[in-house]
Amino acid sequence: MSQPSASPRQDIARGGRIAFQGEPGAYGHQACRQARPDMEAMPCLTFEDTVEACRSGAADLAMLPVENSTYGRVADIHHLLPESGLHIIGETFVRVHISLMGLPGTKVADITEAMSHTVLLGQCRNFLRAHSIRTVTGPDTAGSAMMVAQAGLRHRAALASPLAAEIYGLDRLADEIEDRQNNTTRFLIMARDPDTARRPNAAGRADMMTTFVFRVRNIPAALYKAMGGFATNGVNMTKLESYMVNGVFTATQFYADVEGHPDDPALARALDELRYFTSALTILGVYPADPLRAEQRRSD
């Protein structure tokens, strides 16, 4: 089988801007460097601001975290994606390495408290307990590193990415102190225009993913019947989550990731069957699968 040709949009906005949520040095910034190293990373205060930066044209792309291997889905993202007006054109998995960082010249023994986002504080409890370091909740990971650098307190450190230490001039006192060594966050790369062309991923493989949201019709066993088409056609569904719409318990929307391209005969049949049992179906993106997916499948 011939290799898929590169999409004309695959190298979108080389030299352009990609928006992310957080201060410089956040894990979203790391994701931008990893997936689009030729683009300028643009920090934004909130996820909504990140989306708006791309939607308005202030940025060419947006980088949004969607789930973490330890803590599950990122709050509000599933609600934000369908209403964003943007389209998923890629994904990237970022290994969450946590560093303890302090003022230049300090050592771990000097540190009595560490600041970070509450989620990150919970990911390195063993290290903090072993060194009798108490926790201080900060606005976010990179923001905590910035505050530690500005405060000039030698007993206070930050917990953040190694990139944050580089940006804010802090010494990395200890690296990879996270409790779980496989902690990974999945990010989605968003653009104003969809790109459904088949295109190789970073490893040159032709693996594709399709993401969509849907609502089932109000008939008995509608969800069971809707999902049956994926099973009978041999389509691997890697994610299926439900969430309420507009705070109403009777209005449920489902978010799904499946392997394959909508033009693949098996996935096309499964989607046709899904449409029969749904009142709404919206494809959010068709994009190359991150190489980590194939690596994890081989290791299973």
Helices and strands as residue ranges (DSSP letters): E 17-21, H 27-35, E 40-44, H 47-56, E 61-68, E 72-73, H 77-83, E 87-95, E 99-102, G 108-110, E 113-116, H 118-121, H 125-130, E 134-137, H 141-151, E 156-160, H 162-168, E 171-174, E 184-191, E 208-216, H 222-232, E 237-245, E 248-259, H 265-276, E 278-288, H 291-299
